[in-house]
Amino acid sequence: MRSCIYCGRDLEKGEVCNCPQSAAYRAAKEKSSQTKSETKESHKSYNSNPYRTENSYRTGYAGRESKFERVKTRFHTKRAAKKSTRNGSVNPDGFVRGFLRYIADFIKSPVDKITNPGHIGKASIMAIAALQGAVLWLCVFFVMRGGTVSPFKLLSSAMGLSGEGYGLVGMIILIILSGALSGIVLFFLYSGIFYFINRFLMRLRTPYWQFCVRLACTWIPFTVVCAIGAVLSVLSPITLAVLMLCGAVSAVILSYEALKTEWISQPAGKVLYAMILGYFVFFAVICHLLLI
């Protein structure tokens, strides 16, 4: 399978990468080809008039389009280039399909994908963080509640037939929304701690959003495990808690793999102790927030 030489994203057969570097290379190549074509056509027009009866030098491009049309085309081209650069890449499959495809590819091979995550935009990173927080908060609610929440229980509450009425459904919706917001906040805290370690301890100048790609992907298996636990809420609270712990272990392992790849020039021992330092600061802040 081919991969992009700029961002490292795996490409299907016949697929072209739309990262900013690849787009800039293709644009320069097309501009060079167009310039050569215009030069060739102008020389052909010049040589076709051996007596030089024409006083003006005219290329084929200038003869076909007016000045207004050229200005309009240049404006739309620049606007499309700025939009492509701002979004990071243009996904031909659409955001939702491309996002789900990226998650599926990561689940199939998480260790290989964490070393070569490719390029994902800011919206995808925020979506992963929001999903992770939503399903984590939901699982914690089921564990703290101490009782199973079967689909029939939810249906009964939605119809107002149970003793809890609509309160259970409303509580679940509120927890999902607050969890999504909390997940984004925790992601900025988590990535910010390791980014400062990367900048001041490892002395690397990696851009923040580029550094965050691997850290965001480390939580994908944990999010999937929590989502499975939330769907299978008929399990006992203890079984659900153990399932969450297994997902947390996978996040720690992938975090080490991500940081080891990011800090490949550093010794493995230094990477391990830097990761422990980052987790210590992260959980210390979380514990202080819980005690407020």
C-alpha positions in Angstrom: 0.0 0.0 0.0 1.3 3.4 -0.9 1.7 6.3 1.6 2.1 10.0 1.3 5.8 11.1 1.5 4.7 14.3 3.3 2.2 13.3 6.0 2.6 9.5 6.0 -1.1 8.8 5.5 -1.8 5.4 3.8 -3.4 5.8 0.4 -5.6 3.4 -1.5 -4.9 2.4 -5.1 -5.4 5.5 -7.3 -6.0 7.8 -4.3 -4.1 11.1 -3.9 -3.3 12.7 -0.6 -4.9 16.1 0.1 -2.5 17.3 2.8 -1.3 20.9 2.4 2.2 19.8 1.2 0.8 17.5 -1.4 -1.7 20.1 -2.6 1.0 22.7 -2.9 3.3 20.3 -4.8 0.5 19.5 -7.3 -0.5 23.1 -7.7 3.2 24.0 -8.5 3.4 21.2 -10.9 0.2 22.2 -12.7 1.4 25.8 -12.8 4.7 24.7 -14.3 2.9 22.6 -17.0 0.6 25.4 -17.8 3.5 27.8 -18.2 5.3 25.5 -20.5 2.2 25.0 -22.6 1.6 28.7 -22.9 5.2 29.3 -23.9 5.1 26.6 -26.5 1.8 28.0 -27.9 3.2 31.6 -28.0 6.3 30.4 -29.8 4.1 28.6 -32.3 2.1 31.7 -32.9 5.2 33.9 -33.2 6.8 31.5 -35.7 3.6 31.3 -37.8 4.0 34.9 -38.8 7.4 35.1 -40.6 6.8 38.7 -41.7 6.0 39.9 -38.2 2.9 41.8 -39.3 1.5 41.8 -35.8 2.8 44.4 -33.4 1.6 42.9 -30.1 2.8 39.7 -28.4 -0.3 37.6 -27.5 -0.3 34.2 -25.8 -3.1 31.7 -26.3 -4.3 32.2 -22.7 -4.6 36.0 -23.1 -6.5 35.6 -26.4 -9.1 33.3 -24.9 -10.1 35.0 -21.7 -10.7 38.5 -20.8 -9.0 40.4 -18.0 -12.1 40.2 -15.8 -12.3 36.4 -16.2 -8.6 36.0 -15.3 -9.0 38.0 -12.1 -12.1 36.0 -11.2 -10.4 32.7 -11.7 -7.4 33.8 -9.7 -9.6 34.9 -6.8 -11.5 31.6 -6.6 -8.2 29.7 -6.8 -6.7 31.6 -3.9 -9.8 31.2 -1.8 -9.9 27.4 -2.4 -6.2 27.2 -1.5 -6.7 29.1 1.7 -9.7 26.9 2.6 -7.6 23.8 2.0 -4.8 25.0 4.1 -7.1 26.1 6.9 -8.9 22.7 7.0 -5.6 20.8 6.8 -6.9 18.5 4.1 -10.0 18.0 2.0 -11.6 14.6 2.6 -13.4 13.4 -0.6 -15.5 10.9 1.5 -16.9 13.7 3.7 -16.2 14.3 7.4 -18.4 11.6 9.0 -17.5 8.8 6.6 -13.8 9.7 6.7 -13.8 9.9 10.5 -15.5 6.5 10.8 -13.1 5.0 8.3 -10.2 6.4 10.3 -11.5 4.9 13.5 -12.1 1.5 11.9 -8.6 1.4 10.5 -7.2 2.3 13.9 -9.1 -0.4 15.6 -7.8 -3.0 13.2 -4.2 -2.2 13.8 -3.8 0.3 16.7 0.0 -0.2 17.4 0.9 0.2 13.7 -1.5 3.1 13.3 -0.2 5.0 16.3 3.3 5.1 14.8 1.9 6.3 11.5 -1.4 8.0 12.3 -1.5 10.1 9.1 -3.2 13.5 9.1 -6.4 14.3 10.9 -7.8 17.8 11.3 -8.7 19.7 14.4 -12.4 18.8 14.1 -11.6 15.0 14.2 -9.3 15.5 17.2 -12.1 17.3 19.1 -14.6 14.7 18.0 -12.5 11.9 19.5 -12.1 13.8 22.7 -15.8 14.5 23.0 -16.8 10.9 22.3 -14.2 9.7 24.8 -15.6 12.0 27.5 -19.2 11.2 26.8 -18.9 7.4 27.0 -16.6 7.6 30.0 -19.0 9.7 31.9 -21.8 7.4 30.9 -20.0 4.3 32.1 -19.1 6.1 35.4 -22.7 6.9 35.9 -23.7 3.3 35.4 -21.1 2.1 37.8 -22.0 4.7 40.5 -25.7 4.0 40.1 -25.0 0.4 41.2 -27.8 -1.1 39.1 -28.2 -2.4 35.6 -29.9 -0.2 33.0 -31.3 -2.5 30.4 -32.8 -1.3 27.1 -36.3 -2.2 28.5 -35.6 0.0 31.5 -34.7 2.9 29.2 -37.8 2.3 27.0 -40.0 2.2 30.1 -38.5 5.4 31.4 -38.9 7.1 28.0 -42.6 6.2 28.0 -43.0 7.3 31.6 -44.1 3.9 32.8 -41.4 3.3 35.4 -41.2 5.0 38.8 -38.3 7.2 37.6 -40.3 8.4 34.6 -38.4 10.7 32.3 -35.8 11.5 34.9 -33.5 8.6 33.9 -33.5 9.5 30.2 -33.0 13.2 31.0 -30.1 12.3 33.3 -28.4 10.2 30.7 -28.7 12.9 28.1 -27.3 15.5 30.5 -24.4 13.2 31.4 -23.5 12.6 27.8 -23.5 16.4 27.0 -21.4 17.2 30.2 -19.1 14.3 29.4 -18.5 15.5 25.9 -17.5 19.0 27.2 -15.4 17.5 30.0 -13.7 15.2 27.5 -12.5 18.2 25.4 -11.3 20.0 28.6 -9.4 16.9 29.8 -7.9 16.4 26.3 -6.4 20.0 26.4 -5.1 19.3 29.9 -3.6 15.9 28.9 -2.1 17.1 25.6 -0.9 20.4 27.1 1.1 18.6 29.8 2.9 16.4 27.4 3.4 19.3 25.0 5.2 21.3 27.6 7.4 18.2 28.3 8.0 17.9 24.6 8.9 21.6 24.4 10.9 22.2 27.5 12.2 18.8 28.5 12.8 17.2 25.1 13.7 20.5 23.5 11.5 19.8 20.4 9.6 22.5 18.5 6.8 20.3 17.1 3.6 22.3 16.4 0.9 21.7 19.0 -1.8 20.3 16.7 0.7 18.1 14.9 1.9 16.8 18.3 -1.7 16.2 19.4 -2.6 13.7 16.6 -0.9 10.7 18.2 -2.1 11.6 21.8 -5.7 11.9 20.6 -5.5 8.5 18.8 -4.3 6.8 22.0 -7.8 7.1 23.5 -9.6 5.4 20.6 -9.5 1.8 21.9 -10.5 3.1 25.4 -13.4 5.0 23.9 -14.6 1.9 22.0 -14.3 -0.3 25.1 -16.3 2.2 27.1 -18.9 2.5 24.4 -19.3 -1.3 24.4 -19.7 -1.2 28.1 -22.3 1.5 27.9 -24.3 -0.4 25.3 -24.0 -3.6 27.3 -25.3 -1.8 30.4 -27.0 -5.0 31.5 -23.6 -6.1 32.9 -23.0 -5.8 36.6 -21.3 -2.6 37.8 -18.2 -4.6 38.8 -17.8 -6.1 35.3 -18.3 -2.7 33.7 -15.6 -1.2 36.0 -13.2 -4.0 35.1 -13.9 -3.4 31.4 -13.1 0.3 31.8 -9.8 -0.6 33.5 -8.8 -2.8 30.6 -9.5 0.1 28.2 -7.4 2.4 30.4 -4.5 -0.1 30.2 -4.7 0.0 26.4 -4.6 3.8 26.5 -1.4 3.8 28.7 0.3 1.3 26.4 -0.6 3.3 23.2 0.5 6.5 24.9 4.0 5.0 25.5 4.1 3.9 21.8 3.0 7.3 20.7 5.6 9.2 22.8 8.3 6.7 21.9 7.7 7.4 18.2 7.4 11.2 18.8 10.6 11.2 20.8 12.4 8.7 18.7 15.8 10.5 19.2 15.6 10.1 23.0 16.5 7.0 25.0 13.6 4.6 25.9 14.2 5.1 29.6 13.9 8.9 29.3 10.6 8.5 27.4 9.2 6.2 30.1 10.0 8.5 32.9 8.7 11.5 31.0 5.4 9.7 30.5 5.2 8.8 34.2 5.9 12.5 35.0 3.1 13.6 32.6 0.6 11.1 34.1 1.6 12.2 37.6 0.8 15.9 36.8 -2.4 14.9 35.0 -3.8 12.8 37.8 -2.7 15.3 40.4 -4.7 18.0 38.7 -7.7 15.7 38.3 -7.6 14.8 42.0 -7.5 18.4 43.1 -10.4 19.2 40.8 -12.5 16.4 42.3 -11.7 17.6 45.9 -12.9 21.2 45.2 
